[in-house]
């Protein structure tokens, strides 16, 4: 009797891996490849997402020998257009499908209750899938080797063609596991792995090439703790940070550049850089960042795990750097990636802050705000500020010392909004001045006459468009205004003869009354005929206006 297996992707959002669409994480691809390597025919493998289950009221419509369920949100965020699978949802799936055997993998395995029909996989679910498919007992607490993964990552590349958003996906690519730093942050899940295992450059490129063959052109080199530390010299450390190996990183990115220049890669992003590595090894880091900045798609972000600027919190949680040291790192990245291409900065730092760390006081968040304000006042640019509440991973120091304090919680919320309203807003205005054109934004939601769109890229900014557009369609946009953490945009070029009143009103220098007057006077046969109504509109916007229908 032929075996039949299901891969159920409930999406992941981890500090070192993203898998909520349009991202697809490596994990379901690895499982698919492990099953193929075990001799399972691709016709016997079904790929489903949590969205498929939601439409079927969480009921599986077929019977499988095993369902490999992947999920996890250690630091869950807000998502546009999609929603990560939650613990209650996953519990419901298991409870409803009682006749079905589940192997639960990803970080969610540490949070889901153990049912009679579940196997909780705290190791690698792809290794568990391989052992099951080869007729052995499930391996639940062990890890695959990179020798195995070299086969599985390539064999699993076909899974992307089964994704409901294919080909409009960005594939997360793993470079290594573990945190190269000798002493880890209090909340570090990567540090629990105890060792660092670097993936060979050839294996990374073989996986990317296999995905390209299957129609993927967007990639994020993101599944690692610190891109600067790829193949770092682990026996040469300063302050617990290993010495970077510029040649290894530069060789990898030079190969990626060849694929980008040939058109096989249309979007290339990175994720995660440790500011401690950059600070303690500025010369090596500068060489790496210079190369990355010239290789990635302009508009990319190098996120820095700062976590807190409070000296007491930094000491208690074994964080990386003090404020003045962070500012030096931010400046270094600005110098390397701050030049623009097509009006977009090539590569800028992002700053990650975490609430819920050991030793926080009511003054911690004021310190964070003032430190960010100092960075801005120095004229340095930050692509985005990520502020999250800690969801501590079981086994970490932070998980053992969780407390709740209402005063601290209220101060956190106050300063989070202050950062959003003052610093984020001012930074967005600098990064995306009125008239900036952003191409290929995908519409993910529409409500109350507005469409919400993002590029398929890492840390894409949201465009709010006062025109109803089809979901999942693509649109080129021009910036006409700025909101707290998003842009007010219009489709580019600006079709003055057909835009609805709300959209005309959004153009700077027009407003509600003049928009009504334009509607009465149109259609305009030429831009010269329309110009008397555009007297106070910025030149960059006027140049984007067309009278063609």
URKA-V252409 format. One record per pair of residues at least 4 apart in sequence whose C-alpha atoms are under 7 Angstrom apart, sorted by the first residue. I is the first residue (numbers start at 1). GAP is how many residues later the second one is. D is the distance in Angstrom with one decimal. If there is no record, write none. Layout:
((I & GAP & D) (I & GAP & D))
//
This chain:
((3 & 41 & 6.8) (3 & 62 & 6.2) (4 & 40 & 4.8) (4 & 41 & 6.1) (4 & 60 & 5.2) (4 & 61 & 5.5) (5 & 39 & 6.3) (5 & 40 & 5.0) (5 & 41 & 6.3) (5 & 59 & 5.3) (5 & 60 & 5.7) (5 & 61 & 5.3) (5 & 62 & 6.0) (6 & 39 & 5.7) (6 & 40 & 4.7) (6 & 41 & 5.8) (6 & 58 & 6.5) (6 & 60 & 6.5) (6 & 61 & 4.7) (6 & 62 & 6.1) (7 & 21 & 6.6) (7 & 39 & 6.2) (7 & 40 & 4.8) (7 & 41 & 6.2) (7 & 60 & 5.9) (7 & 61 & 4.9) (7 & 62 & 6.1) (8 & 39 & 6.1) (8 & 40 & 4.9) (8 & 41 & 5.4) (8 & 42 & 6.9) (8 & 59 & 6.7) (8 & 60 & 6.0) (8 & 61 & 4.6) (8 & 62 & 6.3) (9 & 19 & 6.6) (9 & 39 & 6.2) (9 & 40 & 4.6) (9 & 41 & 6.1) (9 & 60 & 6.1) (9 & 61 & 5.2) (9 & 62 & 6.6) (10 & 39 & 5.8) (10 & 40 & 4.7) (10 & 60 & 5.7) (10 & 61 & 4.8) (10 & 74 & 6.3) (10 & 75 & 4.8) (11 & 8 & 5.1) (11 & 9 & 5.1) (11 & 59 & 6.8) (11 & 60 & 5.2) (11 & 61 & 6.8) (11 & 73 & 5.5) (11 & 74 & 6.4) (12 & 6 & 5.8) (12 & 7 & 4.8) (12 & 8 & 6.2) (12 & 59 & 5.1) (12 & 60 & 4.6) (12 & 61 & 5.6) (12 & 72 & 6.9) (13 & 4 & 6.1) (13 & 5 & 4.8) (13 & 6 & 6.1) (13 & 7 & 6.9) (13 & 59 & 6.1) (13 & 60 & 4.6) (13 & 61 & 6.7) (13 & 62 & 6.7) (13 & 63 & 6.2) (14 & 4 & 6.1) (14 & 59 & 5.8) (14 & 60 & 5.6) (14 & 61 & 6.3) (15 & 60 & 7.0) (16 & 206 & 6.6) (16 & 207 & 5.1) (16 & 208 & 5.5) (16 & 209 & 6.0) (17 & 8 & 6.8) (17 & 205 & 6.4) (17 & 206 & 5.0) (18 & 5 & 6.4) (18 & 7 & 5.9) (18 & 154 & 6.8) (19 & 4 & 4.8) (19 & 5 & 4.4) (19 & 6 & 4.2) (20 & 4 & 6.5) (20 & 64 & 6.4) (21 & 61 & 6.6) (22 & 146 & 6.7) (22 & 147 & 4.8) (22 & 148 & 6.0) (22 & 434 & 6.5) (23 & 146 & 5.7) (23 & 147 & 4.8) (23 & 148 & 5.8) (23 & 149 & 6.8) (24 & 145 & 6.7) (24 & 146 & 6.4) (24 & 147 & 5.2) (24 & 148 & 6.3) (25 & 146 & 6.4) (25 & 147 & 5.2) (26 & 4 & 6.0) (26 & 146 & 6.1) (26 & 147 & 6.6) (27 & 4 & 6.3) (28 & 4 & 6.2) (29 & 4 & 6.2) (29 & 124 & 6.6) (29 & 127 & 4.6) (29 & 128 & 6.0) (29 & 130 & 5.9) (30 & 4 & 6.1) (30 & 96 & 5.8) (30 & 122 & 5.5) (30 & 123 & 5.4) (30 & 126 & 5.5) (31 & 4 & 6.2) (31 & 94 & 7.0) (31 & 95 & 4.3) (31 & 98 & 6.3) (32 & 4 & 6.3) (32 & 124 & 4.9) (32 & 127 & 6.6) (33 & 4 & 6.0) (33 & 119 & 4.1) (33 & 120 & 6.0) (33 & 121 & 7.0) (33 & 122 & 4.4) (33 & 123 & 3.6) (34 & 4 & 6.1) (34 & 92 & 6.0) (34 & 95 & 6.6) (34 & 96 & 5.2) (34 & 118 & 5.1) (35 & 4 & 6.6) (35 & 5 & 5.5) (35 & 94 & 6.5) (35 & 95 & 5.7) (35 & 98 & 6.3) (36 & 4 & 4.9) (36 & 5 & 6.3) (36 & 6 & 6.7) (36 & 119 & 6.7) (37 & 115 & 6.8) (38 & 92 & 5.9) (38 & 95 & 5.9) (38 & 96 & 5.6) (40 & 4 & 6.7) (47 & 115 & 6.5) (48 & 4 & 6.1) (49 & 4 & 6.8) (50 & 4 & 6.2) (50 & 35 & 6.2) (51 & 4 & 6.4) (52 & 4 & 6.6) (53 & 4 & 6.1) (53 & 5 & 4.5) (53 & 6 & 6.3) (53 & 7 & 7.0) (54 & 4 & 5.3) (58 & 35 & 5.3) (59 & 34 & 6.7) (59 & 37 & 6.5) (59 & 38 & 6.4) (60 & 37 & 6.8) (64 & 36 & 7.0) (65 & 36 & 7.0) (66 & 35 & 5.2) (66 & 36 & 5.8) (67 & 34 & 6.2) (67 & 35 & 4.8) (67 & 36 & 6.2) (68 & 34 & 6.0) (68 & 35 & 4.9) (68 & 36 & 6.2) (69 & 33 & 6.7) (69 & 34 & 6.0) (69 & 35 & 4.9) (69 & 36 & 6.0) (70 & 34 & 6.1) (70 & 35 & 4.9) (70 & 36 & 5.3) (71 & 14 & 6.7) (71 & 34 & 6.6) (71 & 35 & 5.2) (71 & 36 & 6.6) (71 & 37 & 5.3) (72 & 34 & 5.6) (72 & 35 & 4.6) (72 & 36 & 4.3) (73 & 35 & 7.0) (74 & 317 & 5.6) (74 & 319 & 6.8) (75 & 313 & 7.0) (75 & 315 & 6.4) (75 & 316 & 5.7) (79 & 4 & 6.1) (80 & 364 & 6.5) (81 & 363 & 4.8) (81 & 364 & 5.7) (85 & 4 & 6.3) (85 & 5 & 6.7) (86 & 4 & 6.2) (87 & 4 & 6.0) (87 & 25 & 6.3) (88 & 4 & 6.1) (89 & 4 & 6.3) (90 & 4 & 6.3) (91 & 4 & 6.1) (91 & 21 & 6.9) (92 & 4 & 6.0) (93 & 4 & 6.1) (94 & 4 & 6.4) (98 & 19 & 6.7) (100 & 17 & 6.6) (101 & 16 & 5.0) (101 & 17 & 6.0) (102 & 15 & 6.2) (102 & 16 & 4.7) (102 & 17 & 6.1) (103 & 15 & 5.7) (103 & 16 & 4.6) (103 & 17 & 5.9) (103 & 18 & 6.5) (104 & 5 & 5.5) (104 & 14 & 6.9) (104 & 15 & 6.1) (104 & 16 & 5.0) (104 & 17 & 5.6) (105 & 4 & 5.3) (105 & 15 & 6.7) (105 & 16 & 5.0) (105 & 17 & 6.7) (105 & 20 & 5.2) (108 & 4 & 6.3) (109 & 11 & 5.6) (109 & 12 & 6.2) (109 & 13 & 6.4) (114 & 4 & 6.2) (114 & 6 & 6.9) (120 & 20 & 6.8) (121 & 4 & 6.0) (121 & 19 & 4.4) (121 & 20 & 6.2) (122 & 18 & 5.9) (122 & 19 & 5.1) (123 & 17 & 5.5) (123 & 18 & 4.1) (123 & 19 & 4.7) (123 & 20 & 5.5) (124 & 4 & 6.5) (124 & 18 & 6.4) (124 & 19 & 5.2) (124 & 20 & 6.5) (125 & 4 & 6.0) (126 & 4 & 6.2) (127 & 4 & 6.3) (127 & 12 & 6.8) (127 & 16 & 6.7) (127 & 17 & 5.6) (128 & 4 & 6.2) (128 & 10 & 5.2) (128 & 11 & 4.8) (128 & 12 & 6.0) (129 & 4 & 6.0) (130 & 4 & 6.1) (131 & 4 & 6.4) (131 & 5 & 5.1) (131 & 6 & 6.4) (131 & 7 & 5.7) (131 & 8 & 6.5) (132 & 4 & 5.3) (132 & 5 & 6.1) (132 & 6 & 5.4) (144 & 4 & 6.4) (145 & 4 & 6.3) (146 & 4 & 5.9) (146 & 53 & 6.4) (148 & 4 & 6.3) (149 & 4 & 5.6) (150 & 4 & 6.8) (150 & 53 & 5.6) (151 & 4 & 6.1) (152 & 4 & 5.7) (153 & 4 & 6.3) (153 & 54 & 5.7) (154 & 52 & 6.7) (154 & 53 & 4.9) (154 & 56 & 5.8) (157 & 53 & 6.1) (157 & 54 & 5.2) (158 & 56 & 6.2) (160 & 6 & 6.5) (161 & 5 & 5.8) (161 & 53 & 6.9) (165 & 4 & 6.4) (167 & 48 & 6.3) (167 & 49 & 6.1) (169 & 49 & 6.7) (170 & 48 & 4.6) (170 & 49 & 5.1) (170 & 50 & 6.8) (170 & 286 & 6.8) (171 & 47 & 6.4) (171 & 48 & 4.8) (171 & 49 & 6.1) (172 & 47 & 6.1) (172 & 48 & 5.0) (172 & 49 & 6.3) (172 & 50 & 5.9) (172 & 51 & 6.5) (173 & 46 & 7.0) (173 & 47 & 6.0) (173 & 48 & 5.0) (173 & 49 & 5.9) (173 & 50 & 5.7) (174 & 47 & 6.6) (174 & 48 & 6.4) (174 & 49 & 4.2) (174 & 50 & 6.3) (175 & 23 & 6.4) (175 & 24 & 5.4) (175 & 29 & 6.9) (175 & 48 & 6.3) (175 & 49 & 6.0) (176 & 21 & 5.6) (176 & 22 & 4.3) (176 & 23 & 5.3) (176 & 48 & 5.6) (177 & 19 & 5.6) (177 & 20 & 5.4) (177 & 21 & 6.6) (177 & 47 & 6.2) (178 & 12 & 4.7) (178 & 13 & 5.8) (178 & 15 & 5.7) (178 & 17 & 5.9) (178 & 18 & 4.6) (178 & 19 & 6.8) (178 & 47 & 7.0) (179 & 11 & 5.5) (179 & 12 & 5.4) (179 & 17 & 6.3) (179 & 46 & 5.6) (180 & 16 & 6.1) (180 & 49 & 7.0) (180 & 62 & 6.6) (181 & 59 & 5.7) (181 & 60 & 4.9) (181 & 61 & 6.6) (182 & 58 & 5.0) (182 & 59 & 6.5) (183 & 57 & 6.3) (184 & 4 & 6.2) (184 & 7 & 6.0) (184 & 134 & 6.7) (185 & 132 & 5.7) (185 & 133 & 5.0) (185 & 134 & 5.5) (186 & 131 & 4.9) (186 & 132 & 6.4) (186 & 210 & 6.2) (186 & 211 & 5.0) (186 & 212 & 5.2) (187 & 205 & 6.0) (187 & 206 & 6.7) (187 & 209 & 5.4) (187 & 210 & 6.3) (187 & 211 & 5.1) (188 & 208 & 6.6) (189 & 204 & 6.1) (189 & 207 & 6.9) (198 & 32 & 6.9) (198 & 33 & 6.0) (199 & 4 & 7.0) (200 & 4 & 6.5) (201 & 4 & 6.3) (201 & 51 & 6.2) (202 & 4 & 6.0) (203 & 4 & 6.3) (204 & 4 & 6.4) (205 & 4 & 6.0) (206 & 4 & 6.1) (207 & 4 & 6.3) (208 & 4 & 6.2) (209 & 4 & 6.3) (210 & 4 & 6.6) (211 & 4 & 6.5) (211 & 5 & 5.5) (212 & 4 & 4.8) (212 & 5 & 5.9) (212 & 52 & 6.6) (217 & 47 & 5.8) (217 & 48 & 4.5) (217 & 49 & 5.4) (217 & 50 & 6.6) (218 & 47 & 5.9) (218 & 48 & 5.8) (218 & 49 & 4.5) (218 & 50 & 6.0) (219 & 48 & 6.2) (219 & 49 & 5.1) (219 & 50 & 6.3) (220 & 48 & 5.8) (220 & 49 & 4.4) (220 & 50 & 5.2) (221 & 48 & 6.2) (221 & 49 & 4.7) (221 & 50 & 6.4) (222 & 48 & 5.3) (222 & 49 & 4.4) (222 & 50 & 6.7) (224 & 48 & 6.9) (225 & 47 & 5.9) (225 & 48 & 6.9) (226 & 46 & 5.1) (226 & 47 & 4.2) (226 & 48 & 5.2) (227 & 45 & 6.2) (227 & 46 & 5.4) (228 & 16 & 6.4) (228 & 45 & 6.0) (228 & 57 & 6.6) (228 & 60 & 6.8) (229 & 15 & 5.2) (230 & 19 & 6.3) (231 & 14 & 6.2) (231 & 17 & 6.4) (232 & 10 & 6.1) (232 & 11 & 5.7) (232 & 12 & 4.4) (232 & 13 & 4.8) (233 & 9 & 5.8) (233 & 10 & 5.2) (233 & 11 & 6.2) (233 & 12 & 6.4) (234 & 8 & 5.1) (234 & 9 & 6.9) (235 & 7 & 7.0) (236 & 6 & 5.5) (236 & 7 & 5.6) (237 & 4 & 5.1) (237 & 5 & 4.1) (237 & 6 & 5.7) (238 & 4 & 6.5) (238 & 42 & 6.6) (241 & 35 & 7.0) (241 & 36 & 5.8) (243 & 38 & 6.7) (244 & 40 & 6.2) (244 & 41 & 7.0) (245 & 4 & 6.8) (246 & 4 & 5.9) (246 & 38 & 6.0) (246 & 41 & 6.6) (246 & 42 & 5.6) (247 & 4 & 5.9) (248 & 4 & 6.4) (249 & 4 & 6.3) (249 & 39 & 6.6) (250 & 4 & 5.9) (250 & 38 & 6.2) (250 & 41 & 6.3) (251 & 4 & 6.4) (252 & 4 & 6.4) (253 & 4 & 6.0) (253 & 39 & 6.7) (253 & 42 & 6.7) (254 & 4 & 6.5) (255 & 4 & 6.7) (256 & 4 & 6.2) (257 & 4 & 6.0) (257 & 38 & 5.5) (258 & 4 & 6.3) (259 & 4 & 6.4) (259 & 5 & 5.3) (259 & 6 & 5.7) (260 & 4 & 5.7) (260 & 5 & 4.4) (260 & 6 & 6.2) (267 & 30 & 5.7) (267 & 190 & 6.9) (268 & 28 & 5.0) (268 & 29 & 5.3) (269 & 27 & 5.6) (269 & 28 & 6.5) (269 & 31 & 6.0) (269 & 189 & 6.2) (270 & 32 & 6.7) (271 & 31 & 5.9) (271 & 32 & 6.1) (272 & 30 & 6.3) (272 & 31 & 5.1) (272 & 32 & 6.2) (273 & 29 & 6.3) (273 & 30 & 6.0) (273 & 31 & 5.4) (274 & 4 & 6.8) (274 & 30 & 5.8) (274 & 31 & 6.1) (275 & 4 & 6.1) (275 & 29 & 5.7) (275 & 30 & 6.8) (275 & 51 & 6.8) (275 & 54 & 6.4) (276 & 4 & 6.1) (276 & 44 & 5.2) (276 & 45 & 6.1) (277 & 4 & 5.9) (278 & 4 & 5.3) (278 & 7 & 5.3) (278 & 51 & 6.5) (279 & 46 & 6.8) (279 & 50 & 5.9) (281 & 4 & 6.0) (282 & 4 & 5.8) (283 & 4 & 6.6) (284 & 4 & 6.5) (285 & 4 & 6.0) (286 & 4 & 6.0) (287 & 4 & 6.4) (288 & 4 & 6.2) (289 & 4 & 5.9) (289 & 47 & 6.6) (290 & 4 & 6.5) (290 & 46 & 5.4) (291 & 4 & 6.3) (292 & 4 & 6.0) (293 & 43 & 6.7) (293 & 44 & 5.3) (293 & 53 & 6.0) (293 & 54 & 5.5) (296 & 4 & 6.8) (297 & 49 & 7.0) (298 & 43 & 6.3) (298 & 46 & 6.1) (298 & 47 & 6.0) (298 & 48 & 3.9) (298 & 49 & 6.5) (299 & 45 & 5.6) (299 & 46 & 5.3) (299 & 47 & 5.0) (299 & 48 & 5.9) (300 & 46 & 6.1) (300 & 47 & 4.8) (300 & 48 & 6.6) (301 & 46 & 5.5) (301 & 47 & 5.2) (301 & 48 & 5.6) (301 & 49 & 5.9) (301 & 82 & 6.3) (302 & 45 & 6.8) (302 & 46 & 6.1) (302 & 47 & 4.7) (302 & 48 & 5.7) (303 & 46 & 5.6) (303 & 47 & 4.2) (303 & 48 & 5.7) (303 & 49 & 6.8) (304 & 45 & 6.8) (304 & 46 & 5.8) (304 & 47 & 5.1) (304 & 48 & 6.0) (305 & 46 & 6.4) (305 & 47 & 5.1) (306 & 45 & 6.2) (306 & 46 & 5.7) (306 & 47 & 6.1) (307 & 45 & 5.6) (307 & 46 & 3.8) (307 & 47 & 4.9) (308 & 5 & 6.8) (308 & 6 & 6.5) (308 & 45 & 5.7) (308 & 46 & 6.7) (308 & 60 & 6.5) (309 & 13 & 6.5) (309 & 14 & 5.6) (309 & 58 & 6.4) (309 & 59 & 5.3) (309 & 62 & 6.8) (310 & 4 & 6.1) (310 & 54 & 5.6) (310 & 57 & 6.0) (310 & 58 & 6.9) (311 & 4 & 6.2) (311 & 11 & 6.6) (312 & 4 & 6.2) (312 & 47 & 6.7) (313 & 4 & 6.0) (313 & 44 & 7.0) (313 & 45 & 6.4) (313 & 46 & 5.2) (313 & 47 & 6.0) (314 & 4 & 5.8) (314 & 5 & 4.8) (315 & 4 & 6.6) (316 & 42 & 6.2) (316 & 43 & 6.3) (317 & 40 & 7.0) (317 & 41 & 6.2) (321 & 4 & 5.9) (321 & 5 & 6.1) (322 & 4 & 6.3) (323 & 4 & 6.3) (323 & 48 & 6.9) (324 & 4 & 6.5) (325 & 4 & 6.6) (326 & 4 & 6.2) (327 & 4 & 6.2) (327 & 48 & 6.5) (328 & 4 & 6.3) (329 & 4 & 6.4) (330 & 4 & 6.2) (330 & 19 & 6.2) (331 & 4 & 6.1) (331 & 49 & 6.5) (332 & 4 & 6.4) (333 & 4 & 5.8) (333 & 15 & 6.3) (333 & 16 & 6.3) (334 & 4 & 4.7) (334 & 14 & 5.9) (334 & 46 & 6.8) (334 & 47 & 6.7) (337 & 8 & 6.8) (337 & 9 & 5.2) (337 & 10 & 4.3) (337 & 11 & 5.9) (338 & 7 & 5.5) (338 & 8 & 6.2) (338 & 9 & 6.3) (338 & 10 & 6.3) (339 & 6 & 5.5) (339 & 7 & 6.1) (340 & 4 & 4.9) (340 & 5 & 4.1) (340 & 6 & 5.7) (341 & 4 & 6.3) (341 & 5 & 6.4) (343 & 93 & 6.8) (348 & 33 & 6.9) (348 & 34 & 6.1) (348 & 35 & 5.5) (349 & 33 & 5.3) (349 & 34 & 5.8) (350 & 32 & 5.6) (350 & 33 & 5.2) (350 & 34 & 4.9) (350 & 35 & 5.8) (351 & 33 & 6.6) (351 & 34 & 4.9) (351 & 35 & 6.1) (352 & 33 & 6.0) (352 & 34 & 4.7) (352 & 35 & 6.1) (353 & 33 & 6.0) (353 & 34 & 4.8) (353 & 35 & 6.5) (354 & 33 & 5.8) (354 & 34 & 5.0) (354 & 35 & 5.6) (354 & 36 & 6.0) (355 & 33 & 6.1) (355 & 34 & 4.6) (355 & 35 & 5.8) (356 & 33 & 5.9) (356 & 34 & 5.2) (357 & 41 & 6.8) (358 & 40 & 6.7) (358 & 43 & 6.9) (360 & 4 & 5.9) (361 & 47 & 6.1) (362 & 45 & 6.7) (362 & 46 & 4.8) (362 & 49 & 5.9) (363 & 4 & 6.4) (364 & 4 & 6.4) (365 & 4 & 6.1) (365 & 46 & 6.8) (365 & 47 & 5.8) (365 & 50 & 5.9) (366 & 4 & 6.1) (366 & 49 & 6.5) (367 & 4 & 6.1) (368 & 4 & 6.3) (369 & 4 & 6.2) (369 & 46 & 6.7) (369 & 50 & 6.2) (370 & 4 & 6.2) (371 & 4 & 6.4) (372 & 4 & 6.4) (373 & 4 & 6.0) (373 & 50 & 6.7) (374 & 4 & 6.3) (375 & 4 & 7.0) (375 & 5 & 5.9) (376 & 4 & 5.5) (376 & 5 & 6.7) (392 & 6 & 6.0) (392 & 7 & 4.8) (393 & 6 & 6.2) (394 & 5 & 5.9) (395 & 4 & 6.6) (396 & 4 & 7.0) (397 & 4 & 6.9) (398 & 4 & 6.5) (405 & 4 & 6.2) (406 & 4 & 6.1) (407 & 4 & 6.3) (408 & 4 & 6.1) (409 & 4 & 6.3) (410 & 4 & 6.2) (411 & 4 & 6.2) (412 & 4 & 5.9) (413 & 4 & 6.3) (414 & 4 & 6.3) (415 & 4 & 6.0) (416 & 4 & 6.3) (417 & 4 & 6.0) (418 & 4 & 5.8) (419 & 4 & 5.1) (419 & 5 & 6.2) (420 & 4 & 4.9) (420 & 5 & 6.5) (420 & 64 & 6.2) (421 & 4 & 5.7) (421 & 63 & 5.9) (422 & 4 & 6.2) (423 & 4 & 6.1) (424 & 4 & 6.1) (424 & 60 & 6.8) (424 & 61 & 6.4) (425 & 4 & 6.4) (425 & 58 & 6.7) (425 & 59 & 5.1) (425 & 60 & 6.3) (426 & 4 & 6.6) (427 & 4 & 6.2) (428 & 4 & 5.8) (429 & 4 & 5.4) (429 & 53 & 6.5) (432 & 4 & 5.9) (434 & 45 & 5.1) (434 & 46 & 5.2) (434 & 47 & 6.3) (435 & 43 & 5.7) (435 & 44 & 5.2) (435 & 45 & 6.4) (435 & 105 & 5.0) (435 & 106 & 5.6) (436 & 42 & 5.6) (436 & 43 & 5.3) (437 & 40 & 5.7) (437 & 41 & 4.4) (437 & 42 & 6.5) (438 & 38 & 5.9) (438 & 39 & 5.2) (438 & 40 & 6.3) (439 & 36 & 6.8) (439 & 37 & 4.3) (439 & 38 & 6.2) (440 & 15 & 6.1) (440 & 34 & 5.5) (440 & 35 & 5.4) (440 & 36 & 5.3) (441 & 12 & 5.6) (441 & 13 & 4.8) (441 & 14 & 4.3) (441 & 33 & 5.4) (441 & 34 & 5.2) (441 & 35 & 6.1) (442 & 11 & 5.0) (442 & 12 & 5.3) (442 & 13 & 5.8) (442 & 30 & 5.6) (442 & 31 & 5.7) (442 & 32 & 4.5) (442 & 33 & 6.4) (443 & 8 & 6.5) (443 & 9 & 5.6) (443 & 10 & 4.0) (443 & 11 & 6.6) (443 & 27 & 6.9) (443 & 28 & 5.1) (443 & 29 & 4.9) (443 & 30 & 5.5) (443 & 31 & 6.2) (444 & 8 & 5.9) (444 & 9 & 5.5) (444 & 27 & 5.5) (444 & 28 & 5.6) (445 & 6 & 5.8) (445 & 7 & 5.2) (445 & 26 & 6.1) (446 & 4 & 5.4) (446 & 5 & 4.1) (446 & 6 & 5.9) (446 & 22 & 6.5) (447 & 4 & 6.5) (449 & 17 & 6.1) (449 & 18 & 6.1) (449 & 19 & 5.5) (450 & 14 & 6.5) (450 & 15 & 5.4) (450 & 16 & 4.4) (450 & 17 & 5.5) (450 & 18 & 5.7) (451 & 13 & 5.9) (451 & 14 & 5.0) (451 & 15 & 6.4) (451 & 16 & 6.1) (451 & 17 & 5.5) (451 & 18 & 6.1) (452 & 10 & 6.6) (452 & 11 & 5.6) (452 & 12 & 4.8) (452 & 13 & 6.2) (453 & 9 & 5.7) (453 & 10 & 5.2) (453 & 11 & 6.8) (454 & 6 & 5.9) (454 & 7 & 6.1) (454 & 8 & 5.1) (454 & 9 & 6.3) (455 & 5 & 5.7) (461 & 25 & 6.1) (462 & 24 & 5.0) (462 & 25 & 6.3) (463 & 23 & 5.9) (463 & 24 & 4.8) (463 & 25 & 5.8) (463 & 26 & 5.8) (464 & 23 & 6.0) (464 & 24 & 4.9) (464 & 25 & 5.9) (465 & 23 & 6.1) (465 & 24 & 5.1) (465 & 25 & 5.6) (466 & 36 & 6.2) (466 & 37 & 5.1) (467 & 36 & 6.6) (475 & 16 & 6.4) (476 & 15 & 5.7) (476 & 16 & 5.3) (477 & 12 & 5.9) (477 & 13 & 5.5) (477 & 14 & 4.6) (477 & 15 & 4.8) (478 & 11 & 5.4) (478 & 12 & 5.5) (478 & 13 & 6.4) (478 & 14 & 5.6) (479 & 8 & 6.5) (479 & 9 & 6.0) (479 & 10 & 4.5) (479 & 11 & 6.8) (480 & 8 & 5.7) (480 & 9 & 5.3) (480 & 10 & 6.9) (480 & 26 & 6.9) (480 & 27 & 5.9) (480 & 28 & 6.5) (481 & 6 & 6.0) (481 & 7 & 4.7) (481 & 8 & 6.7) (482 & 4 & 6.3) (482 & 5 & 4.7) (482 & 6 & 5.5) (483 & 4 & 5.7) (483 & 5 & 6.8) (490 & 4 & 6.6) (492 & 52 & 7.0) (493 & 51 & 5.3) (493 & 52 & 5.8) (493 & 53 & 6.3) (494 & 50 & 5.9) (494 & 51 & 4.5) (494 & 52 & 5.9) (495 & 4 & 6.0) (495 & 50 & 6.1) (495 & 51 & 5.3) (495 & 52 & 6.0) (495 & 53 & 6.8) (495 & 54 & 6.9) (496 & 49 & 6.4) (496 & 50 & 6.4) (496 & 51 & 6.0) (497 & 25 & 6.0) (497 & 26 & 5.2) (497 & 27 & 6.6) (497 & 50 & 5.9) (497 & 52 & 6.9) (499 & 4 & 5.9) (499 & 5 & 6.2) (500 & 4 & 6.4) (501 & 4 & 6.1) (501 & 14 & 6.1) (501 & 15 & 6.8) (502 & 4 & 6.5) (504 & 11 & 5.5) (505 & 5 & 5.9) (505 & 6 & 4.5) (505 & 7 & 5.1) (505 & 10 & 5.4) (506 & 5 & 6.7) (508 & 29 & 5.6) (509 & 27 & 4.7) (509 & 28 & 4.6) (510 & 4 & 5.4) (510 & 5 & 6.1) (510 & 27 & 6.8) (511 & 4 & 6.0) (512 & 4 & 6.5) (513 & 4 & 6.5) (514 & 4 & 6.2) (515 & 4 & 6.3) (516 & 4 & 6.4) (517 & 4 & 6.3) (518 & 4 & 6.0) (524 & 5 & 6.0) (524 & 6 & 6.0) (524 & 23 & 6.2) (525 & 4 & 6.6) (525 & 22 & 6.4) (526 & 4 & 6.7) (526 & 21 & 5.8) (527 & 4 & 6.1) (527 & 19 & 6.6) (527 & 20 & 6.2) (530 & 4 & 6.9) (531 & 4 & 6.7) (537 & 4 & 6.6) (537 & 5 & 6.5) (538 & 4 & 6.4) (539 & 4 & 6.1) (540 & 4 & 6.6) (541 & 4 & 6.6))
//
